[in-house]
Amino acid sequence: MADDDPYIINVFQRAFEGQADFLLDIAMTVELALQKIKVVFYDLIFLDMKFGHSLAGMKVLEERSEEHTSELQ
């Protein structure tokens, strides 16, 4: 998940606590999220589209989309 809100992160941590079938990986910054998606293929990404005061979450989505497209070629 990529989010900078501690409350949201806590909710997800509690929801996935004890779930052996799932791994919750957290990025609290856009930069960390971008680093993580370059080395890990995630089946699902919960993405805060508005990190801080910008729409930087869209950058993460665009980067993942570009990488996925290049992998298919």
VENJO-V620836 format. One record per run of one state. SS is the DSSP state (@ for helix, = for strand, . for the rest). FROM is the first residue (numbers start at 1). LEN is the number of residues. Records with the same first field share a line. If there is no record, write none. Layout:
BEGIN
SS->FROM-LEN  FROM-LEN
END
This chain:
BEGIN
.->1-1  3-3  17-10  28-2  40-7  48-9  73-1
=->2-1  27-1  47-1
@->6-11  30-10  57-16
END
